[in-house]
Structures are given as C-alpha cells and as structure tokens.
Amino acid sequence: MKVVKIDKQKWAAGIETLKNTYRLYGPVKAERFHDFALLEKGTLPDFNFQNTRLSPKAIIYPQTEVMFHYTLDENREDHHILKEVAGDAAPRAIVGIRPCDAAAFLLVKKNFDTPEFRDTYWVRAYEGTTLVGLACRQPCQTCFCTTAGCGPFGEEGLDVLLVEETDAFLAKALTAKGESFLTAAGWNDAADSGPIEALKREAETRIRSAVHTDRLAEKAIPELFDAAFWDDVAFSCINCGTCTYVCPTCWCFDIQDEVSGKSGLRMRNWDSCMYPLFTFHGSGHNPRSTKTKRVRQRFMHKLKYYVDKYHNGIQCVGCGRCVRQCPVNIDIRRVCDLMNSYEACR
C-alpha cells in the first residue's frame, strides 16, 4: 500500500474537503480531557494528547441505541408490531484513533459479526466507517500494548496509519478504504516508508509496562476459578463499572423498553458485569451475588475464557485505561500476572 506525505499547511484544507464526503470524528479537548466527537465545520482533530479518556467505540456502538419503535394504540393497524429504526448509512471516518482502539474493534467483532450471528446495527456502522489511526510516538506509562498483541504503530484493524512529524504527517494506506480516504482529501504526495519503521522501533522502546500471558492457556479453568487470590483482588472494588465503560473491548449490553403514552421504544444500553443486577434472574437467584464473583468473572472472561475459545491472545489491547481510571487502583496487569503464574496446591 502507498505512503503519502501530508504537509501540515495542507492538513486543514484536506480535513475540510473530507467533510463533504464523510462524517468526520476526531479527538477534541473539552474542559480537562480529550474525547472523540463530531468535527463540525472549521474544527480540526486535536492531536495534542496521549490517549483519550474514553475509546471511540461509542461512535460505532453507541452507549444508548434505539433499535425498534412501536405503538400500543389498538386503533392503529400496526399496533404491537416492532418496527426497526432506520440506520445511519452515511460514510464516517474516525481520524486520530489509536492503534490499540482500532485493534479492539476486531475483538468486539467476534461478538457482533460471526458465521452464526450478525448484529446488523453494529456491522452496518463498522463497515461504513474508515479508521484513520494516529501512531503513538509517546505512549502512556500504563500502556502495555506490545505484550497484548498490539503496538504503538500497530496496523491491524486500521485503514490508514498516520505518523506525525514536525512539519508533516506520513500517511500509510492499509486498505482500499484508506486509499479512497486519502484520495478524497487530495493528499497524494508520494513518500518513503523508511521513516515510519524507524519511528516505530523508537516508540516500541518507550513501552515500559508489560503483561505475561504465555501460560494462561495451560491453566485449568476450575483451578483458576477457585484460586485464593480473588478475594484479595476484589477487596477494594466498589462495583462502579468504570473499568468496563472505559474498556474498548467490552461489549455487554441490556435491552429495555420505554413507553410514553401509547408510543414505545426498544433500545439497548451498555451494561457491566460489575453491576449486581447484571446476572440477577427473574427467579430471584443471582449466580454472581458478591463483588468477588463479579470481579473474577471480568478477569476470567478477558484473560482465560477468551483465550481458550479463540486461541489468539487475550481480550485486551493494553491501552491501560482501566489502570489509570480505576478509583481503587485495581490493576489488570497484576491480575494477569497472578493468573499466569498461578499454581494450584496439589
């Protein structure tokens, strides 16, 4: 795939041109944090950040999404019939997504787009979105992406990889969608890929944090499930759900109906395995009635059940958000190492 050089003096004009073809999203600074938002006319993505507080997964998988509408008015012929809400088919592009967050979509895809099941809402949004990555030249101290199957210059899941230099961007087109994006912007000055490789090696040396996952697959599920360390890991947890909401690979949701008068909506909302009601049965039984059980489920899912089912690494891309934002300092790196090194008493 081709590499082009984008002079920063041509950057703003290209972004404005792209808005004629795409609905553009990018990192924008609010009061204290950078988050992804729609880029209105005259607004450029702000690349003066290490990583956003939230991943851009909500652009493809909204926190609240209306799926159907219906009426309960029996005077209408269509009463009590669910009608699908028309999806937004307009092409979109996320500019400045970090490589770890792009790779996370591929993990989420295993839940929403499989040979047995295709979630039309998620698939429609994902396939209609061009992912334009921004390489991490200065990773966060809590990033451990290189040992979680990703990297600061990772290309998996991206359509374009942007690498920022002092006066220009190097843009590497990785897919046909990526080439179309660069063409639509009018960026076509050919460049050499050599500098990208050199900057990649430099950035990877800045990743100081790591997880050890080499022995997870050989661990027996019942032994890890009954390990004594879970009470210690969960001791400080307050079940706030922050870890699941900031995680780019978490996909759990709940479906609810809301009725006003005789009109109703069926929607899905993000949910969290950290919440006591997440597994609450209609019978009144709750198989995860304690926070220890809920904490164990979260880590067993990401670091054991996923490993055993897919055989392609862990369900984590090493972005470090849960490490930075957990209010009680529960650290997935420590838990992963506990699980990886655990030896049951015989």
Secondary structure, DSSP 8 states (H G I E B T S, - for coil): --EEEEEHHHHHHHHHHHTTTSEEEEEEE-SS-EEEEE--TT-------S--SS-THHHHS-SEEEEEEEE--TTSTTTT--EE-----S-EEEEEE-HHHHHHHHHHHHHHB-SS-B-HHHHHHHHTEEEEEE--SS--TT--GGGTT--TT--TT-SEEEEE-SSEEEEEE-SHHHHHHHHHHT---B--SHHHHHHHHHHHTT-------TTTTTS-HHHHHT-THHHHHHTT-----HHHHH-TT---EEEEEEEETTEEEEEEEE--TTSTTTT--TTS--TT-SHHHHHHHHHHIIIIIHHHHH-SS-S-----HHHHH-TT---HHHHHHHHHH-----
